[in-house]
Amino acid sequence: RFSGTFVGNAESAAPAAATSPPAVAAATLPAVPTIPVVPTIVGVPNTVAEGVLNPNEVKPPASGTRRARVLYDYEAADSTELALLADEMITVYSLPGMDPDWLIGERGNQKGKVPVTYLELLS
């Protein structure tokens, strides 16, 4: 807490310490109802926007898929990730709002999140 007083308005004669913070907030902010915001991505189930990926519900974008060569073996930590073997080729793509360190990888009918650092992205 600062020992000095701060006057935010030149017309105000009362020091900031004389007014409690809730009174200041109530006096200066209009009462506006708030609406909860739920992030959604068009064409992608809400489970992805909420951070839970169900690979079976994710569809690849119409464009933007790339081939990638796996550089190192990777053991999937859970069912949302795809296990990788070094030197295999997979198809990868990203989704809006997804962590940039991860991509969605597909091998045949298997799909899941894969770490970008384990991949060599090809054209």
C-alpha positions in Angstrom: 0.0 0.0 0.0 1.3 3.5 -0.9 1.5 6.0 1.9 0.8 9.0 -0.3 -2.6 9.9 -1.7 -3.5 9.8 -5.4 -6.2 11.9 -6.9 -7.3 10.6 -10.2 -9.7 13.4 -11.0 -8.7 17.1 -10.7 -12.3 17.9 -9.5 -12.1 15.3 -6.7 -11.1 16.8 -3.4 -11.2 13.5 -1.4 -8.0 11.5 -1.1 -8.1 7.9 -2.5 -7.8 6.5 1.1 -11.0 8.1 2.2 -13.1 6.0 -0.3 -13.2 2.2 -0.1 -12.4 0.3 -3.3 -15.8 -1.3 -3.6 -17.5 2.2 -3.4 -15.2 3.5 -6.1 -15.9 0.6 -8.4 -19.6 0.8 -7.9 -19.6 4.6 -8.5 -17.5 4.5 -11.6 -18.5 1.3 -13.4 -22.0 0.9 -14.9 -24.0 -2.2 -13.9 -23.8 -4.4 -17.0 -24.9 -8.0 -16.9 -22.1 -10.4 -18.0 -22.6 -13.2 -20.4 -20.4 -16.2 -20.1 -18.2 -16.7 -23.2 -17.6 -20.2 -24.4 -14.9 -20.4 -27.1 -16.1 -22.3 -30.2 -14.4 -23.1 -33.5 -16.6 -23.4 -36.5 -16.7 -27.0 -37.8 -14.9 -28.4 -34.7 -16.6 -30.0 -31.8 -16.5 -28.0 -28.5 -14.3 -30.7 -26.9 -11.3 -29.4 -28.9 -12.0 -25.7 -27.9 -12.2 -26.7 -24.3 -8.8 -28.4 -24.4 -10.1 -32.0 -24.6 -9.3 -33.7 -27.9 -11.2 -36.7 -29.1 -9.2 -37.7 -32.2 -12.2 -39.6 -33.7 -14.2 -36.3 -33.8 -11.6 -34.2 -35.5 -11.7 -33.9 -39.3 -8.7 -32.7 -41.3 -9.1 -29.3 -42.9 -9.9 -29.1 -46.6 -6.4 -27.7 -47.3 -3.4 -27.3 -45.1 -2.4 -31.0 -44.5 1.3 -31.8 -44.8 3.4 -34.9 -44.8 5.9 -35.3 -42.1 8.8 -37.7 -41.3 9.0 -38.8 -37.7 12.5 -38.0 -36.3 12.3 -40.0 -33.0 10.2 -42.6 -31.4 7.4 -41.1 -29.3 5.3 -43.0 -26.7 1.8 -41.5 -26.4 1.0 -40.2 -22.9 -2.7 -40.8 -23.3 -5.5 -41.7 -25.7 -5.5 -38.2 -27.3 -1.9 -38.6 -28.6 -0.5 -40.7 -31.4 2.5 -43.0 -30.8 5.3 -42.5 -33.3 8.1 -44.6 -34.7 11.3 -43.0 -36.1 11.4 -42.7 -39.9 7.7 -43.3 -40.5 5.7 -40.9 -42.7 2.4 -39.4 -41.3 0.0 -36.7 -42.4 -0.2 -33.7 -40.0 -2.4 -30.5 -39.7 -3.2 -27.9 -37.1 -6.5 -26.7 -35.7 -7.4 -23.1 -34.7 -6.8 -22.5 -31.1 -4.5 -25.5 -30.7 -1.2 -25.3 -28.8 1.4 -24.5 -31.5 3.8 -27.1 -30.1 1.4 -29.9 -31.2 -0.2 -31.0 -34.5 -2.8 -33.6 -35.3 -1.2 -36.6 -36.8 -2.8 -39.3 -38.9 -1.4 -42.7 -39.8 -4.0 -44.9 -41.7 -7.2 -44.8 -39.5 -5.3 -43.7 -36.4 -5.1 -40.0 -35.4 -4.0 -38.0 -32.4 -1.8 -35.1 -31.1 1.9 -35.3 -32.0 4.7 -33.0 -30.8 6.1 -30.8 -33.5 9.7 -31.2 -32.3 9.6 -34.9 -33.2 8.7 -34.2 -36.8 10.5 -33.0 -40.0 7.7 -31.2 -41.9 7.8 -31.9 -45.7 6.2 -29.9 -48.5 
